[in-house]
């Protein structure tokens, strides 16, 4: 029973990390680029991200010391890799946390309209979740399970009311003008490997880590694609970048309320895991005092939010592309080195062709260049 409980908590934490702010860009992306294009990106990038996450899981299991990706980069690739990953991880994570603070306030305002502004709601959102981050992963995991349960219930209700409103004429199969729009959005949406060290700690039986990764990725990919398909099928040309605004005239105020809760559950789970990851990376890999690490992890995104950082879609796209290139390469090469230099026997051992380790960084590099060109031309 305890094993099942730890597996469920770990799976909830992993899914909660993956399904975050990126979900709100998926319907817009699906309508603009087309259903077939969207399916292609989720299939290809979902497979690549699955392999990378399994790679990282094995790296964690092959190493006695407890690190985050920063520490593993240094152990297996040297100090230059550590510095590169530090800059990438901090900038990417803080950027994502800023997006979550923005969206958290917006969704609270949608669900609980009052005299309180979205800005003030964002501050309340940040305050409550930062307190949980201060307490650590043991407090976060049960909250993740409750939030994810509520999240999927709300999602099921929205899908139930949306399905009769879908019009096939709203679904675009393919649009060559936005062929490259999905790359950064899908990659940002699917990346959850930063949560692996935290999840490994939750599992009583470490060999369950492989199952958590596979099931978590499968559930997340299917959910993202269906969400984009259903919402864009309902709203069509009125599909907005934040997904739910376009539903209001069609499904009414009740759905907007549920949509606000839906969004709040999404960004809350991801904020908790990512902020906790950044805090622990600074503690374990740079030996920051815990309170200092907590302040950096939670107050830095708040500071950027207060400065007026507000863009959503471009931030999501560029973070996804940038982190994919750097962290994809670091995880791939660390996995290769850990096969020979790891200091413990892992609970699972992946056997993959050697060319795959080099193919992943190449794919991500090409994708990042294409993404930059797309936004420059757009």
N, C-alpha and C positions, 0 to 999 in steps of 0.2 A: 504493500500500500504506500509506504514512504517513497519507494522508487517511482511509482506511478505519479505520486504527488509532485516529486521533484521534476519529473519529465514534463508534466503539464505546466508547471511554473516556468521552466526553461523555455518551452515552446511558446508560451504566452509572451515572455520577454523578447524572444527573437522576432516573433511576428509583430509585436508592438514597436520594435525598432525599425523594421522594414516598412510597415505601412504608416506613413507619416504625411508630411506636407505635400509630397509628390503626388499623392492621390488626387488632389484638387486640380492639378494641371492635366490629368489623364483624359477626361472627357473632351476638353478643348483640343488637346493633341489628337485624339481619335477622330474628331470631326474634321479638323484641318488637314490631317495627313491621310486619313482613310482607315477603314477597318482592317484591310489586308496589310497595310503598312504597319499599323500598330501591332497586329498579331506577329508579324515578322520580327519586329524589334524585341517584343517580349519573349519570343521563342529563342532567338539567338543570344541576346544579352542575358536573358534568364539562365540559359545554360552556362554561359561564360562565368557569370557571377556565382552560380552554384558551385562550379569547380573551384573558383578562387576561395570561396568560403570554406569548402572542404579542405583545400590546401592549408588555409590558416588554422583550421581546427586541428589538423595533424601537427602543424608547427607547435601549437600550444601544448599538445599532448606529448610531444617529443622533448619538451624542455622542462627541467625541474624547477627552475626559477620562475616566479610569477611576474610577467611583464604585460605590457600592452604592445601594440604593433611597433611603437617607437623602440621599445627595448629589444624586441625580436629583430628589428632591422639592424640595430647596433651589434647584437650578438652574432648574427650570421652574415651581415654584409658590411659592417664597419661603421665608423663615426660619421662619415659623409652621408651614408644612407639614413643614419639616425637624425641628422640635422634636416635633411630633405623631408623625411616623414614628419618630423616635428612641425615644420612650417606648413606642410600640407594638411596634417591632421588638425592643427589648431585653427587655421584659417577656414578650412572646410566645415569643421564642427561648429565654430562660432557663427559662421554664415548661416548654417542650418538652424541654429538656436535663435538667431534673429528672426528668421522666417516664422518659426514656431511662436515666438512672442507676438509678432504681428497678427498671425492668424488666430491665436488663442483669444486675443481681445476681440477680434471681429466675430468669432463664433459665439463668444459669451454675449455680445451685443445682439446677435441674431436671436439667440435662445431666450434671453432675458432683457427685452427692450425696456429701457428706463432712462432716467436723467443722467445716468452714468455713461460716459463716453467710451468709445472703443479703446482710446488711449488709456483711460483709467482702468478698464477691464484688463488690458494687457499687463498693467502693473500688478493687479491682483493675481492674475494668472501666473506671472513670474514669481511673485512672493510665495505663493502656496507650493508650487513645484520646487522652487529652490530649497525650501525647508525640507522636503522629502529627499532631495539630493544630499543635503547635509547629513541626513540620517544614514544613507548608504543603501546598497543593493538589497540587503535583507528586508528593508522596509519597502523598497520599490517593487520587488517581485510579486507579493500578494496584491498590491495595488494594480500592477500590470494585469494580473489575472482578472480582477473585478472589472477593470476598465475595458479589457478586450471582450469580455462576456457581454457587457452592456453595448459595446461598439457593434458587435455582430448582430445583436438583437435589433438595434436601431437600423442597421444596414438592411436587415431582412424586411423590416417594415417599409422602408423607403423603396426597396426593390418591388415589394408587393403592390404598392400604389402606383409605381412608375410603369410596370410592365404593360398594363392596358393602354397606356398613353404613348407607347412606342409606335412610330410610323417609319416603315422601311424607307420611305422617301427621304427621311432625315439622315440616313446612313450613307456616307460616302465611302466607296470601296477603295479608291486610290486617287491621290492628288499629287502629281509630280512636282508641283510648285512648293509643297511642304514635305518633300520626301525625307529630308534630314532633320525636321523639327523634333521627332521623338527621341533621338539619340540621348541627349543629355538628360531629358526628363525621365526616360525609362531607367537610365543608369542610376540617377539620383534616387529614384523611387525604390530600386531593388537592393541597393547596397545596405547590408546589415552586418557585415563581417566585424565591425568594431565591437559588436556586442558579444563576440565569441568568448573572450576571456572571462567576462562576467557570467555568461551562461554556464561555462564549464564549472564554475564554482558552485552553481546551484544543483548540479547533477550528483546524485549519490553514486551512480554507476557511469563512469566517464565514457564507456563505449556507446552510451545512448546519445552522445553528442552528434554522431553522424546522422542518426535518425531525426534528431531535432532540426538539423540543418536542411536535410532533404524535404521533410514535411513542411517546415516553415517556408522554404522557398516555393514549393509547389502550391501551397495554399495562397501565398502572397501574389504570385504571378496570375493564378486563376482569378483571384479577387480583383486585382487591378484591371485586367482585361474586361471582365464582366461589368465592372463599374463604369469604365469608359464607354463600353458598348451601350449599356442601358441609359445612362444619363444623356449621352449625345443623341441616342435614338429618340429621346423624349423632347429635348430642347432644340435639336437641329441647328440652324443658323444662329439661334439665340444662345448657344452654348457659351458660357463665360469662362474666363481663365480661372475663376474660383469655384466653378462647377454649380453651386447651389443658387446663385442669383437668378439664373435663367429658369429655374424650376418654379419660382414664386408665382408667376402669372398662370402657370399650368396646374400646379398641385396645391397651391394655397398656403396659408399661414402655418397650418399644422406641420406641413412638410418642411417649411423653413425652420420651425422650431426643432424638429428632429434632425434636420440637416446641420443646424448649429451644434447640437449635441454630438452628432456624428463627427463633425470636424474637431470638436473639442477633445473627444476621446482619442482621435488620431494623433493630434499634435502633442497631447499630454504624455502619451506613452513614449513617443520618440524623444521629447524633451528630457524626460527622466533618464532614459538609457544613455543618450548622448552626453548630457551634462555630467552624469556619473562617470562615464568612460573618460572624459577629458580630465575630470578631477583625479581619478585614479592613475591615469597616465602620468600626470605631473608628480603624483606621490611616488609611484613605483619606479618610474624611469628617470626622473629628475630630482627625486628626493625632496620635493617641496613639503613643507609642513601642511598637514591636512586642511587647516583653516585657510591658508594662503591659496592652496589649490582650489578649494571651494570658491573663494572670492574670484579668482581668475576665470573659472569655468562658468560662473553664473552672472557676475557683474559686468564682464566684458561685453557679452551680447546685449545686456541691458543698456550699457553706455552707448553702443552703436545704434540701438533702437531710439534712444533719446536724442541722438544726433540727427535722426531723420531718415535713416536707411529704410526704404519702403518698397523697392521693386521686388516682384515675386518671381515671375517666370524666368527672366534672364538669370537671376541668382541661382535658381534651381538648376537650370541647364548648365551653367558654367561650373558650378560646384560638382555636379555629376561628372562632367567631362574631365575636369582637372584632377579630381580625386581618383577617377578610374585609371588615368595614365600612371600617376605616381604610385598609388597604393597597389594597383594591379601588378606593376613591375616588382615592387618590394615583396609582396606576398609570394609571387611566383618564384623569384630567385631565393627567397628565404626558405621556401618549401624544398627547393632543390638542394640547398646547403644542409638543411636540417636532416635530410635523408641520411647523410653521412656524419654530420657533426652533432646530432641530437644526443642528449645525455640520459634519456630514458626510453623504454619500449612503449610505443603509443598503443592506445586501445583500438585504433583502426589504422590500417596501412593502405594508402591509395596506390594503385599501380596504373600509371598513365604513361602514354608515349612521351618521350623526352621533348619532342618538338612542340608539344602543347604548352610547356612552360615558357617557351619563347614566343609562341603565337599570340598568347593573351596580351602581352604588352604592345605588340605590333597592332593588333586589332583596336585596342584602346587609343593608341597614338593617332592612327588614321581617323578614327571616329572623332577625336578632339579637334583635329584640323578641320574636318568637314563641318563640325558644329560651329566653329569660329567663322568660317567662310559663310555659312548660312546666315548667321546673325549680322555679319558685315553687309551682306547683299540685301538682307531683309530690311 
